[in-house]
Amino acid sequence: MYNYDSLWRTMKERGVTTYSLVNHYNISSHTMSNIRHNENITVETLHRLCQILHCQASDIVEITFDEEEEVLYKDIKR
C-alpha cells in the first residue's frame, strides 16, 4: 500500500502546490488523483517529483504492507 502523506509535507515545506505540479511541471491530473487516493505512480513520475522537489523518494512515498503481505515477506525472508 502506498502512502503519500510525506509528499504533502514536502510540498508544503518547499512551497510547491498541486496547481504548480499540474500546470507548471506537467504532472498529469490523473497522476495527482492516484496520489490523492494512495494508488501507484510510475517510477518515472516519482523521479520527476524528486527532481522538482529536490528530495529523495522517501520524502514522497512510504510503502506499507498489509497482514497478508507481511506473512509473505516473513516466508520469503526465511
Secondary structure, 3 states (H helix, E strand, C coil): CEECHHHHHHHHHHCCCHHHHHHCCCCCHHHHHHHHCCCCCCHHHHHHHHHHHCCCHHHCCEECCCHHHHHHHHHHHC
